[in-house]
């Protein structure tokens, strides 16, 4: 981990988007459709919600890595990012 706001923001003006925990996202988990897509949405419901793996070894710290957990899952390393303008 690192001190809050100790690195530059990303392209969307968000600080600290990598390196501290798994982040819940709005998508339900399913395989993506084949082919290129911008902001693929996934199914309307499923048994698992997507979490982005944003901490761990250098090979794991990428928002493109995603996993799924049942919505009732909780833990010290799972959180949500509140962002607004």
Rosetta blueprint (number, residue, H / E / L):
1 X L
2 X L
3 X L
4 X L
5 X L
6 X L
7 X L
8 X L
9 X L
10 X L
11 X L
12 X L
13 X L
14 X L
15 X L
16 X L
17 X L
18 X L
19 X L
20 X L
21 X L
22 X E
23 X E
24 X E
25 X E
26 X E
27 X E
28 X E
29 X L
30 X L
31 X L
32 X L
33 X L
34 X L
35 X L
36 X L
37 X L
38 X L
39 X L
40 X L
41 X L
42 X L
43 X L
44 X L
45 X L
46 X L
47 X L
48 X L
49 X E
50 X E
51 X E
52 X E
53 X E
54 X L
55 X L
56 X L
57 X L
58 X L
59 X L
60 X L
61 X L
62 X L
63 X L
64 X L
65 X L
66 X E
67 X E
68 X E
69 X E
70 X L
71 X L
72 X L
73 X L
74 X L
75 X L
76 X L
77 X L
78 X E
79 X E
80 X L
81 X L
82 X L
83 X L
84 X L
85 X L
